[in-house]
Amino acid sequence: MIAQAAKFVDANAQRIASSSDNSNLHHVAFQNPDNSRVLLVYNPLSDEQSFWVNGQTQQFEYTLPGRSAVTFDWE
């Protein structure tokens, strides 16, 4: 997960608020100095978990397989 974050999150990024109605998912969001935003989500369960992402300019549903992570980034 750290290697994944390092690809998208700048060393000078600021952590920003993120929230979820799905308590099974672990998530964190950052804003980079160039104002891009990054959302990292991890599903520790063996079952897939669906959730909604509300980005700066888009909203979508995503289904994350069990025991996997995903990174979303917005310019």
mmCIF file of the N, C-alpha and C atoms, coordinates in Angstrom:
data_MODEL
# 
_entry.id   MODEL 
# 
loop_
_atom_site.group_PDB 
_atom_site.id 
_atom_site.type_symbol 
_atom_site.label_atom_id 
_atom_site.label_alt_id 
_atom_site.label_comp_id 
_atom_site.label_asym_id 
_atom_site.label_entity_id 
_atom_site.label_seq_id 
_atom_site.pdbx_PDB_ins_code 
_atom_site.Cartn_x 
_atom_site.Cartn_y 
_atom_site.Cartn_z 
_atom_site.occupancy 
_atom_site.B_iso_or_equiv 
_atom_site.pdbx_formal_charge 
_atom_site.auth_seq_id 
_atom_site.auth_comp_id 
_atom_site.auth_asym_id 
_atom_site.auth_atom_id 
_atom_site.pdbx_PDB_model_num 
ATOM 1   N N  . MET A 1 1  ? 0.823   -1.188  0.000   1.00 0.00 ? 1  MET A N  1 
ATOM 2   C CA . MET A 1 1  ? 0.000   0.000   0.000   1.00 0.00 ? 1  MET A CA 1 
ATOM 3   C C  . MET A 1 1  ? 0.870   1.256   0.000   1.00 0.00 ? 1  MET A C  1 
ATOM 4   N N  . ILE A 1 2  ? 1.982   1.213   0.704   1.00 0.00 ? 2  ILE A N  1 
ATOM 5   C CA . ILE A 1 2  ? 2.875   2.365   0.748   1.00 0.00 ? 2  ILE A CA 1 
ATOM 6   C C  . ILE A 1 2  ? 3.469   2.633   -0.633  1.00 0.00 ? 2  ILE A C  1 
ATOM 7   N N  . ALA A 1 3  ? 3.869   1.589   -1.330  1.00 0.00 ? 3  ALA A N  1 
ATOM 8   C CA . ALA A 1 3  ? 4.412   1.759   -2.679  1.00 0.00 ? 3  ALA A CA 1 
ATOM 9   C C  . ALA A 1 3  ? 3.360   2.344   -3.612  1.00 0.00 ? 3  ALA A C  1 
ATOM 10  N N  . GLN A 1 4  ? 2.134   1.915   -3.463  1.00 0.00 ? 4  GLN A N  1 
ATOM 11  C CA . GLN A 1 4  ? 1.046   2.449   -4.293  1.00 0.00 ? 4  GLN A CA 1 
ATOM 12  C C  . GLN A 1 4  ? 0.837   3.929   -4.004  1.00 0.00 ? 4  GLN A C  1 
ATOM 13  N N  . ALA A 1 5  ? 0.820   4.296   -2.738  1.00 0.00 ? 5  ALA A N  1 
ATOM 14  C CA . ALA A 1 5  ? 0.629   5.696   -2.366  1.00 0.00 ? 5  ALA A CA 1 
ATOM 15  C C  . ALA A 1 5  ? 1.770   6.552   -2.900  1.00 0.00 ? 5  ALA A C  1 
ATOM 16  N N  . ALA A 1 6  ? 2.981   6.054   -2.844  1.00 0.00 ? 6  ALA A N  1 
ATOM 17  C CA . ALA A 1 6  ? 4.153   6.814   -3.273  1.00 0.00 ? 6  ALA A CA 1 
ATOM 18  C C  . ALA A 1 6  ? 4.088   7.178   -4.759  1.00 0.00 ? 6  ALA A C  1 
ATOM 19  N N  . LYS A 1 7  ? 3.378   6.399   -5.551  1.00 0.00 ? 7  LYS A N  1 
ATOM 20  C CA . LYS A 1 7  ? 3.256   6.689   -6.975  1.00 0.00 ? 7  LYS A CA 1 
ATOM 21  C C  . LYS A 1 7  ? 2.370   7.911   -7.243  1.00 0.00 ? 7  LYS A C  1 
ATOM 22  N N  . PHE A 1 8  ? 1.438   8.203   -6.335  1.00 0.00 ? 8  PHE A N  1 
ATOM 23  C CA . PHE A 1 8  ? 0.436   9.240   -6.578  1.00 0.00 ? 8  PHE A CA 1 
ATOM 24  C C  . PHE A 1 8  ? 0.457   10.389  -5.576  1.00 0.00 ? 8  PHE A C  1 
ATOM 25  N N  . VAL A 1 9  ? 0.927   10.138  -4.361  1.00 0.00 ? 9  VAL A N  1 
ATOM 26  C CA . VAL A 1 9  ? 0.895   11.141  -3.302  1.00 0.00 ? 9  VAL A CA 1 
ATOM 27  C C  . VAL A 1 9  ? 2.261   11.808  -3.187  1.00 0.00 ? 9  VAL A C  1 
ATOM 28  N N  . ASP A 1 10 ? 2.290   13.116  -3.393  1.00 0.00 ? 10 ASP A N  1 
ATOM 29  C CA . ASP A 1 10 ? 3.521   13.886  -3.301  1.00 0.00 ? 10 ASP A CA 1 
ATOM 30  C C  . ASP A 1 10 ? 3.996   13.942  -1.842  1.00 0.00 ? 10 ASP A C  1 
ATOM 31  N N  . ALA A 1 11 ? 5.299   14.057  -1.658  1.00 0.00 ? 11 ALA A N  1 
ATOM 32  C CA . ALA A 1 11 ? 5.863   14.120  -0.301  1.00 0.00 ? 11 ALA A CA 1 
ATOM 33  C C  . ALA A 1 11 ? 5.319   15.302  0.488   1.00 0.00 ? 11 ALA A C  1 
ATOM 34  N N  . ASN A 1 12 ? 4.900   16.369  -0.189  1.00 0.00 ? 12 ASN A N  1 
ATOM 35  C CA . ASN A 1 12 ? 4.363   17.555  0.486   1.00 0.00 ? 12 ASN A CA 1 
ATOM 36  C C  . ASN A 1 12 ? 2.841   17.613  0.459   1.00 0.00 ? 12 ASN A C  1 
ATOM 37  N N  . ALA A 1 13 ? 2.195   16.497  0.183   1.00 0.00 ? 13 ALA A N  1 
ATOM 38  C CA . ALA A 1 13 ? 0.733   16.449  0.139   1.00 0.00 ? 13 ALA A CA 1 
ATOM 39  C C  . ALA A 1 13 ? 0.146   16.639  1.537   1.00 0.00 ? 13 ALA A C  1 
ATOM 40  N N  . GLN A 1 14 ? -1.088  17.120  1.555   1.00 0.00 ? 14 GLN A N  1 
ATOM 41  C CA . GLN A 1 14 ? -1.826  17.274  2.803   1.00 0.00 ? 14 GLN A CA 1 
ATOM 42  C C  . GLN A 1 14 ? -2.947  16.249  2.834   1.00 0.00 ? 14 GLN A C  1 
ATOM 43  N N  . ARG A 1 15 ? -3.112  15.611  3.977   1.00 0.00 ? 15 ARG A N  1 
ATOM 44  C CA . ARG A 1 15 ? -4.246  14.696  4.121   1.00 0.00 ? 15 ARG A CA 1 
ATOM 45  C C  . ARG A 1 15 ? -5.507  15.526  4.194   1.00 0.00 ? 15 ARG A C  1 
ATOM 46  N N  . ILE A 1 16 ? -6.545  15.084  3.480   1.00 0.00 ? 16 ILE A N  1 
ATOM 47  C CA . ILE A 1 16 ? -7.832  15.778  3.494   1.00 0.00 ? 16 ILE A CA 1 
ATOM 48  C C  . ILE A 1 16 ? -8.912  14.804  3.956   1.00 0.00 ? 16 ILE A C  1 
ATOM 49  N N  . ALA A 1 17 ? -10.046 15.342  4.297   1.00 0.00 ? 17 ALA A N  1 
ATOM 50  C CA . ALA A 1 17 ? -11.137 14.532  4.836   1.00 0.00 ? 17 ALA A CA 1 
ATOM 51  C C  . ALA A 1 17 ? -11.668 13.551  3.796   1.00 0.00 ? 17 ALA A C  1 
ATOM 52  N N  . SER A 1 18 ? -11.993 12.366  4.257   1.00 0.00 ? 18 SER A N  1 
ATOM 53  C CA . SER A 1 18 ? -12.710 11.372  3.457   1.00 0.00 ? 18 SER A CA 1 
ATOM 54  C C  . SER A 1 18 ? -13.653 10.646  4.403   1.00 0.00 ? 18 SER A C  1 
ATOM 55  N N  . SER A 1 19 ? -14.779 10.205  3.875   1.00 0.00 ? 19 SER A N  1 
ATOM 56  C CA . SER A 1 19 ? -15.743 9.506   4.720   1.00 0.00 ? 19 SER A CA 1 
ATOM 57  C C  . SER A 1 19 ? -16.396 8.394   3.917   1.00 0.00 ? 19 SER A C  1 
ATOM 58  N N  . SER A 1 20 ? -16.979 7.449   4.638   1.00 0.00 ? 20 SER A N  1 
ATOM 59  C CA . SER A 1 20 ? -17.631 6.323   3.986   1.00 0.00 ? 20 SER A CA 1 
ATOM 60  C C  . SER A 1 20 ? -18.729 5.775   4.884   1.00 0.00 ? 20 SER A C  1 
ATOM 61  N N  . ASP A 1 21 ? -19.802 5.328   4.258   1.00 0.00 ? 21 ASP A N  1 
ATOM 62  C CA . ASP A 1 21 ? -20.869 4.636   4.992   1.00 0.00 ? 21 ASP A CA 1 
ATOM 63  C C  . ASP A 1 21 ? -20.531 3.159   5.182   1.00 0.00 ? 21 ASP A C  1 
ATOM 64  N N  . ASN A 1 22 ? -19.493 2.696   4.501   1.00 0.00 ? 22 ASN A N  1 
ATOM 65  C CA . ASN A 1 22 ? -19.086 1.293   4.578   1.00 0.00 ? 22 ASN A CA 1 
ATOM 66  C C  . ASN A 1 22 ? -17.906 1.184   5.547   1.00 0.00 ? 22 ASN A C  1 
ATOM 67  N N  . SER A 1 23 ? -18.184 0.748   6.761   1.00 0.00 ? 23 SER A N  1 
ATOM 68  C CA . SER A 1 23 ? -17.140 0.673   7.798   1.00 0.00 ? 23 SER A CA 1 
ATOM 69  C C  . SER A 1 23 ? -16.150 -0.457  7.547   1.00 0.00 ? 23 SER A C  1 
ATOM 70  N N  . ASN A 1 24 ? -16.403 -1.310  6.556   1.00 0.00 ? 24 ASN A N  1 
ATOM 71  C CA . ASN A 1 24 ? -15.478 -2.402  6.240   1.00 0.00 ? 24 ASN A CA 1 
ATOM 72  C C  . ASN A 1 24 ? -14.277 -1.932  5.425   1.00 0.00 ? 24 ASN A C  1 
ATOM 73  N N  . LEU A 1 25 ? -14.377 -0.760  4.825   1.00 0.00 ? 25 LEU A N  1 
ATOM 74  C CA . LEU A 1 25 ? -13.308 -0.261  3.965   1.00 0.00 ? 25 LEU A CA 1 
ATOM 75  C C  . LEU A 1 25 ? -12.400 0.698   4.719   1.00 0.00 ? 25 LEU A C  1 
ATOM 76  N N  . HIS A 1 26 ? -11.113 0.644   4.413   1.00 0.00 ? 26 HIS A N  1 
ATOM 77  C CA . HIS A 1 26 ? -10.139 1.594   4.952   1.00 0.00 ? 26 HIS A CA 1 
ATOM 78  C C  . HIS A 1 26 ? -9.828  2.574   3.828   1.00 0.00 ? 26 HIS A C  1 
ATOM 79  N N  . HIS A 1 27 ? -9.822  3.859   4.142   1.00 0.00 ? 27 HIS A N  1 
ATOM 80  C CA . HIS A 1 27 ? -9.603  4.860   3.097   1.00 0.00 ? 27 HIS A CA 1 
ATOM 81  C C  . HIS A 1 27 ? -8.872  6.070   3.656   1.00 0.00 ? 27 HIS A C  1 
ATOM 82  N N  . VAL A 1 28 ? -8.168  6.743   2.764   1.00 0.00 ? 28 VAL A N  1 
ATOM 83  C CA . VAL A 1 28 ? -7.484  7.988   3.100   1.00 0.00 ? 28 VAL A CA 1 
ATOM 84  C C  . VAL A 1 28 ? -7.383  8.810   1.821   1.00 0.00 ? 28 VAL A C  1 
ATOM 85  N N  . ALA A 1 29 ? -7.482  10.132  1.973   1.00 0.00 ? 29 ALA A N  1 
ATOM 86  C CA . ALA A 1 29 ? -7.415  11.027  0.815   1.00 0.00 ? 29 ALA A CA 1 
ATOM 87  C C  . ALA A 1 29 ? -6.355  12.097  1.060   1.00 0.00 ? 29 ALA A C  1 
ATOM 88  N N  . PHE A 1 30 ? -5.743  12.542  -0.040  1.00 0.00 ? 30 PHE A N  1 
ATOM 89  C CA . PHE A 1 30 ? -4.694  13.555  0.022   1.00 0.00 ? 30 PHE A CA 1 
ATOM 90  C C  . PHE A 1 30 ? -4.910  14.591  -1.066  1.00 0.00 ? 30 PHE A C  1 
ATOM 91  N N  . GLN A 1 31 ? -4.426  15.808  -0.813  1.00 0.00 ? 31 GLN A N  1 
ATOM 92  C CA . GLN A 1 31 ? -4.356  16.835  -1.841  1.00 0.00 ? 31 GLN A CA 1 
ATOM 93  C C  . GLN A 1 31 ? -2.890  17.165  -2.039  1.00 0.00 ? 31 GLN A C  1 
ATOM 94  N N  . ASN A 1 32 ? -2.429  17.016  -3.267  1.00 0.00 ? 32 ASN A N  1 
ATOM 95  C CA . ASN A 1 32 ? -1.043  17.308  -3.621  1.00 0.00 ? 32 ASN A CA 1 
ATOM 96  C C  . ASN A 1 32 ? -0.849  18.813  -3.786  1.00 0.00 ? 32 ASN A C  1 
ATOM 97  N N  . PRO A 1 33 ? 0.396   19.289  -3.741  1.00 0.00 ? 33 PRO A N  1 
ATOM 98  C CA . PRO A 1 33 ? 0.661   20.716  -3.932  1.00 0.00 ? 33 PRO A CA 1 
ATOM 99  C C  . PRO A 1 33 ? 0.138   21.278  -5.259  1.00 0.00 ? 33 PRO A C  1 
ATOM 100 N N  . ASP A 1 34 ? 0.012   20.434  -6.288  1.00 0.00 ? 34 ASP A N  1 
ATOM 101 C CA . ASP A 1 34 ? -0.517  20.898  -7.575  1.00 0.00 ? 34 ASP A CA 1 
ATOM 102 C C  . ASP A 1 34 ? -2.052  20.885  -7.606  1.00 0.00 ? 34 ASP A C  1 
ATOM 103 N N  . ASN A 1 35 ? -2.678  20.659  -6.452  1.00 0.00 ? 35 ASN A N  1 
ATOM 104 C CA . ASN A 1 35 ? -4.134  20.606  -6.255  1.00 0.00 ? 35 ASN A CA 1 
ATOM 105 C C  . ASN A 1 35 ? -4.783  19.334  -6.774  1.00 0.00 ? 35 ASN A C  1 
ATOM 106 N N  . SER A 1 36 ? -4.021  18.377  -7.270  1.00 0.00 ? 36 SER A N  1 
ATOM 107 C CA . SER A 1 36 ? -4.601  17.081  -7.611  1.00 0.00 ? 36 SER A CA 1 
ATOM 108 C C  . SER A 1 36 ? -4.961  16.373  -6.306  1.00 0.00 ? 36 SER A C  1 
ATOM 109 N N  . ARG A 1 37 ? -5.914  15.490  -6.383  1.00 0.00 ? 37 ARG A N  1 
ATOM 110 C CA . ARG A 1 37 ? -6.366  14.745  -5.210  1.00 0.00 ? 37 ARG A CA 1 
ATOM 111 C C  . ARG A 1 37 ? -6.236  13.253  -5.454  1.00 0.00 ? 37 ARG A C  1 
ATOM 112 N N  . VAL A 1 38 ? -5.966  12.531  -4.368  1.00 0.00 ? 38 VAL A N  1 
ATOM 113 C CA . VAL A 1 38 ? -5.761  11.086  -4.433  1.00 0.00 ? 38 VAL A CA 1 
ATOM 114 C C  . VAL A 1 38 ? -6.599  10.430  -3.348  1.00 0.00 ? 38 VAL A C  1 
ATOM 115 N N  . LEU A 1 39 ? -7.290  9.364   -3.701  1.00 0.00 ? 39 LEU A N  1 
ATOM 116 C CA . LEU A 1 39 ? -8.061  8.569   -2.745  1.00 0.00 ? 39 LEU A CA 1 
ATOM 117 C C  . LEU A 1 39 ? -7.546  7.143   -2.806  1.00 0.00 ? 39 LEU A C  1 
ATOM 118 N N  . LEU A 1 40 ? -7.138  6.611   -1.663  1.00 0.00 ? 40 LEU A N  1 
ATOM 119 C CA . LEU A 1 40 ? -6.698  5.217   -1.540  1.00 0.00 ? 40 LEU A CA 1 
ATOM 120 C C  . LEU A 1 40 ? -7.743  4.463   -0.736  1.00 0.00 ? 40 LEU A C  1 
ATOM 121 N N  . VAL A 1 41 ? -8.165  3.309   -1.241  1.00 0.00 ? 41 VAL A N  1 
ATOM 122 C CA . VAL A 1 41 ? -9.168  2.495   -0.556  1.00 0.00 ? 41 VAL A CA 1 
ATOM 123 C C  . VAL A 1 41 ? -8.669  1.066   -0.487  1.00 0.00 ? 41 VAL A C  1 
ATOM 124 N N  . TYR A 1 42 ? -8.800  0.452   0.685   1.00 0.00 ? 42 TYR A N  1 
ATOM 125 C CA . TYR A 1 42 ? -8.379  -0.932  0.900   1.00 0.00 ? 42 TYR A CA 1 
ATOM 126 C C  . TYR A 1 42 ? -9.539  -1.729  1.462   1.00 0.00 ? 42 TYR A C  1 
ATOM 127 N N  . ASN A 1 43 ? -9.746  -2.915  0.911   1.00 0.00 ? 43 ASN A N  1 
ATOM 128 C CA . ASN A 1 43 ? -10.775 -3.841  1.385   1.00 0.00 ? 43 ASN A CA 1 
ATOM 129 C C  . ASN A 1 43 ? -10.089 -5.045  2.028   1.00 0.00 ? 43 ASN A C  1 
ATOM 130 N N  . PRO A 1 44 ? -10.094 -5.141  3.361   1.00 0.00 ? 44 PRO A N  1 
ATOM 131 C CA . PRO A 1 44 ? -9.423  -6.247  4.034   1.00 0.00 ? 44 PRO A CA 1 
ATOM 132 C C  . PRO A 1 44 ? -10.243 -7.541  4.071   1.00 0.00 ? 44 PRO A C  1 
ATOM 133 N N  . LEU A 1 45 ? -11.500 -7.463  3.685   1.00 0.00 ? 45 LEU A N  1 
ATOM 134 C CA . LEU A 1 45 ? -12.374 -8.638  3.743   1.00 0.00 ? 45 LEU A CA 1 
ATOM 135 C C  . LEU A 1 45 ? -12.173 -9.539  2.533   1.00 0.00 ? 45 LEU A C  1 
ATOM 136 N N  . SER A 1 46 ? -12.632 -10.769 2.632   1.00 0.00 ? 46 SER A N  1 
ATOM 137 C CA . SER A 1 46 ? -12.532 -11.684 1.491   1.00 0.00 ? 46 SER A CA 1 
ATOM 138 C C  . SER A 1 46 ? -13.640 -11.433 0.469   1.00 0.00 ? 46 SER A C  1 
ATOM 139 N N  . ASP A 1 47 ? -14.734 -10.801 0.885   1.00 0.00 ? 47 ASP A N  1 
ATOM 140 C CA . ASP A 1 47 ? -15.848 -10.495 -0.018  1.00 0.00 ? 47 ASP A CA 1 
ATOM 141 C C  . ASP A 1 47 ? -15.645 -9.139  -0.678  1.00 0.00 ? 47 ASP A C  1 
ATOM 142 N N  . GLU A 1 48 ? -16.132 -9.002  -1.908  1.00 0.00 ? 48 GLU A N  1 
ATOM 143 C CA . GLU A 1 48 ? -16.074 -7.709  -2.574  1.00 0.00 ? 48 GLU A CA 1 
ATOM 144 C C  . GLU A 1 48 ? -16.970 -6.706  -1.850  1.00 0.00 ? 48 GLU A C  1 
ATOM 145 N N  . GLN A 1 49 ? -16.619 -5.440  -1.959  1.00 0.00 ? 49 GLN A N  1 
ATOM 146 C CA . GLN A 1 49 ? -17.363 -4.362  -1.314  1.00 0.00 ? 49 GLN A CA 1 
ATOM 147 C C  . GLN A 1 49 ? -17.620 -3.268  -2.348  1.00 0.00 ? 49 GLN A C  1 
ATOM 148 N N  . SER A 1 50 ? -18.864 -2.812  -2.442  1.00 0.00 ? 50 SER A N  1 
ATOM 149 C CA . SER A 1 50 ? -19.213 -1.723  -3.349  1.00 0.00 ? 50 SER A CA 1 
ATOM 150 C C  . SER A 1 50 ? -19.314 -0.423  -2.563  1.00 0.00 ? 50 SER A C  1 
ATOM 151 N N  . PHE A 1 51 ? -18.932 0.676   -3.221  1.00 0.00 ? 51 PHE A N  1 
ATOM 152 C CA . PHE A 1 51 ? -19.006 1.985   -2.583  1.00 0.00 ? 51 PHE A CA 1 
ATOM 153 C C  . PHE A 1 51 ? -19.086 3.056   -3.661  1.00 0.00 ? 51 PHE A C  1 
ATOM 154 N N  . TRP A 1 52 ? -19.521 4.237   -3.255  1.00 0.00 ? 52 TRP A N  1 
ATOM 155 C CA . TRP A 1 52 ? -19.606 5.387   -4.153  1.00 0.00 ? 52 TRP A CA 1 
ATOM 156 C C  . TRP A 1 52 ? -18.420 6.300   -3.921  1.00 0.00 ? 52 TRP A C  1 
ATOM 157 N N  . VAL A 1 53 ? -17.874 6.830   -5.000  1.00 0.00 ? 53 VAL A N  1 
ATOM 158 C CA . VAL A 1 53 ? -16.800 7.816   -4.941  1.00 0.00 ? 53 VAL A CA 1 
ATOM 159 C C  . VAL A 1 53 ? -17.368 9.136   -5.457  1.00 0.00 ? 53 VAL A C  1 
ATOM 160 N N  . ASN A 1 54 ? -17.217 10.178  -4.668  1.00 0.00 ? 54 ASN A N  1 
ATOM 161 C CA . ASN A 1 54 ? -17.628 11.520  -5.070  1.00 0.00 ? 54 ASN A CA 1 
ATOM 162 C C  . ASN A 1 54 ? -16.371 12.357  -5.229  1.00 0.00 ? 54 ASN A C  1 
ATOM 163 N N  . GLY A 1 55 ? -15.894 12.459  -6.457  1.00 0.00 ? 55 GLY A N  1 
ATOM 164 C CA . GLY A 1 55 ? -14.690 13.231  -6.746  1.00 0.00 ? 55 GLY A CA 1 
ATOM 165 C C  . GLY A 1 55 ? -15.025 14.684  -6.986  1.00 0.00 ? 55 GLY A C  1 
ATOM 166 N N  . GLN A 1 56 ? -14.028 15.445  -7.368  1.00 0.00 ? 56 GLN A N  1 
ATOM 167 C CA . GLN A 1 56 ? -14.233 16.867  -7.614  1.00 0.00 ? 56 GLN A CA 1 
ATOM 168 C C  . GLN A 1 56 ? -15.238 17.119  -8.732  1.00 0.00 ? 56 GLN A C  1 
ATOM 169 N N  . THR A 1 57 ? -15.163 16.321  -9.774  1.00 0.00 ? 57 THR A N  1 
ATOM 170 C CA . THR A 1 57 ? -16.017 16.569  -10.942 1.00 0.00 ? 57 THR A CA 1 
ATOM 171 C C  . THR A 1 57 ? -16.818 15.349  -11.363 1.00 0.00 ? 57 THR A C  1 
ATOM 172 N N  . GLN A 1 58 ? -16.740 14.280  -10.605 1.00 0.00 ? 58 GLN A N  1 
ATOM 173 C CA . GLN A 1 58 ? -17.449 13.075  -11.011 1.00 0.00 ? 58 GLN A CA 1 
ATOM 174 C C  . GLN A 1 58 ? -17.892 12.259  -9.803  1.00 0.00 ? 58 GLN A C  1 
ATOM 175 N N  . GLN A 1 59 ? -18.903 11.448  -10.021 1.00 0.00 ? 59 GLN A N  1 
ATOM 176 C CA . GLN A 1 59 ? -19.415 10.544  -9.002  1.00 0.00 ? 59 GLN A CA 1 
ATOM 177 C C  . GLN A 1 59 ? -19.634 9.196   -9.683  1.00 0.00 ? 59 GLN A C  1 
ATOM 178 N N  . PHE A 1 60 ? -19.192 8.128   -9.010  1.00 0.00 ? 60 PHE A N  1 
ATOM 179 C CA . PHE A 1 60 ? -19.355 6.808   -9.597  1.00 0.00 ? 60 PHE A CA 1 
ATOM 180 C C  . PHE A 1 60 ? -19.339 5.744   -8.510  1.00 0.00 ? 60 PHE A C  1 
ATOM 181 N N  . GLU A 1 61 ? -19.904 4.594   -8.856  1.00 0.00 ? 61 GLU A N  1 
ATOM 182 C CA . GLU A 1 61 ? -19.883 3.443   -7.955  1.00 0.00 ? 61 GLU A CA 1 
ATOM 183 C C  . GLU A 1 61 ? -18.737 2.533   -8.374  1.00 0.00 ? 61 GLU A C  1 
ATOM 184 N N  . TYR A 1 62 ? -18.084 1.925   -7.390  1.00 0.00 ? 62 TYR A N  1 
ATOM 185 C CA . TYR A 1 62 ? -16.960 1.041   -7.662  1.00 0.00 ? 62 TYR A CA 1 
ATOM 186 C C  . TYR A 1 62 ? -17.101 -0.193  -6.787  1.00 0.00 ? 62 TYR A C  1 
ATOM 187 N N  . THR A 1 63 ? -16.777 -1.359  -7.326  1.00 0.00 ? 63 THR A N  1 
ATOM 188 C CA . THR A 1 63 ? -16.778 -2.598  -6.558  1.00 0.00 ? 63 THR A CA 1 
ATOM 189 C C  . THR A 1 63 ? -15.344 -3.072  -6.435  1.00 0.00 ? 63 THR A C  1 
ATOM 190 N N  . LEU A 1 64 ? -14.880 -3.140  -5.194  1.00 0.00 ? 64 LEU A N  1 
ATOM 191 C CA . LEU A 1 64 ? -13.500 -3.514  -4.902  1.00 0.00 ? 64 LEU A CA 1 
ATOM 192 C C  . LEU A 1 64 ? -13.457 -4.979  -4.480  1.00 0.00 ? 64 LEU A C  1 
ATOM 193 N N  . PRO A 1 65 ? -12.690 -5.804  -5.194  1.00 0.00 ? 65 PRO A N  1 
ATOM 194 C CA . PRO A 1 65 ? -12.582 -7.217  -4.811  1.00 0.00 ? 65 PRO A CA 1 
ATOM 195 C C  . PRO A 1 65 ? -12.032 -7.366  -3.387  1.00 0.00 ? 65 PRO A C  1 
ATOM 196 N N  . GLY A 1 66 ? -12.249 -8.523  -2.821  1.00 0.00 ? 66 GLY A N  1 
ATOM 197 C CA . GLY A 1 66 ? -11.738 -8.801  -1.487  1.00 0.00 ? 66 GLY A CA 1 
ATOM 198 C C  . GLY A 1 66 ? -10.226 -8.773  -1.435  1.00 0.00 ? 66 GLY A C  1 
ATOM 199 N N  . ARG A 1 67 ? -9.724  -8.313  -0.292  1.00 0.00 ? 67 ARG A N  1 
ATOM 200 C CA . ARG A 1 67 ? -8.279  -8.248  -0.021  1.00 0.00 ? 67 ARG A CA 1 
ATOM 201 C C  . ARG A 1 67 ? -7.508  -7.540  -1.141  1.00 0.00 ? 67 ARG A C  1 
ATOM 202 N N  . SER A 1 68 ? -8.021  -6.382  -1.525  1.00 0.00 ? 68 SER A N  1 
ATOM 203 C CA . SER A 1 68 ? -7.346  -5.621  -2.566  1.00 0.00 ? 68 SER A CA 1 
ATOM 204 C C  . SER A 1 68 ? -7.481  -4.125  -2.284  1.00 0.00 ? 68 SER A C  1 
ATOM 205 N N  . ALA A 1 69 ? -6.731  -3.352  -3.047  1.00 0.00 ? 69 ALA A N  1 
ATOM 206 C CA . ALA A 1 69 ? -6.720  -1.900  -2.887  1.00 0.00 ? 69 ALA A CA 1 
ATOM 207 C C  . ALA A 1 69 ? -6.889  -1.245  -4.243  1.00 0.00 ? 69 ALA A C  1 
ATOM 208 N N  . VAL A 1 70 ? -7.329  0.010   -4.215  1.00 0.00 ? 70 VAL A N  1 
ATOM 209 C CA . VAL A 1 70 ? -7.472  0.799   -5.432  1.00 0.00 ? 70 VAL A CA 1 
ATOM 210 C C  . VAL A 1 70 ? -7.068  2.231   -5.129  1.00 0.00 ? 70 VAL A C  1 
ATOM 211 N N  . THR A 1 71 ? -6.556  2.906   -6.152  1.00 0.00 ? 71 THR A N  1 
ATOM 212 C CA . THR A 1 71 ? -6.179  4.305   -6.048  1.00 0.00 ? 71 THR A CA 1 
ATOM 213 C C  . THR A 1 71 ? -6.921  5.084   -7.129  1.00 0.00 ? 71 THR A C  1 
ATOM 214 N N  . PHE A 1 72 ? -7.540  6.184   -6.722  1.00 0.00 ? 72 PHE A N  1 
ATOM 215 C CA . PHE A 1 72 ? -8.186  7.110   -7.656  1.00 0.00 ? 72 PHE A CA 1 
ATOM 216 C C  . PHE A 1 72 ? -7.429  8.423   -7.567  1.00 0.00 ? 72 PHE A C  1 
ATOM 217 N N  . ASP A 1 73 ? -7.220  9.066   -8.709  1.00 0.00 ? 73 ASP A N  1 
ATOM 218 C CA . ASP A 1 73 ? -6.591  10.384  -8.671  1.00 0.00 ? 73 ASP A CA 1 
ATOM 219 C C  . ASP A 1 73 ? -7.290  11.325  -9.642  1.00 0.00 ? 73 ASP A C  1 
ATOM 220 N N  . TRP A 1 74 ? -7.360  12.582  -9.241  1.00 0.00 ? 74 TRP A N  1 
ATOM 221 C CA . TRP A 1 74 ? -8.003  13.623  -10.024 1.00 0.00 ? 74 TRP A CA 1 
ATOM 222 C C  . TRP A 1 74 ? -7.019  14.754  -10.211 1.00 0.00 ? 74 TRP A C  1 
ATOM 223 N N  . GLU A 1 75 ? -6.890  15.208  -11.443 1.00 0.00 ? 75 GLU A N  1 
ATOM 224 C CA . GLU A 1 75 ? -6.004  16.354  -11.741 1.00 0.00 ? 75 GLU A CA 1 
ATOM 225 C C  . GLU A 1 75 ? -6.691  17.632  -11.368 1.00 0.00 ? 75 GLU A C  1 
# 
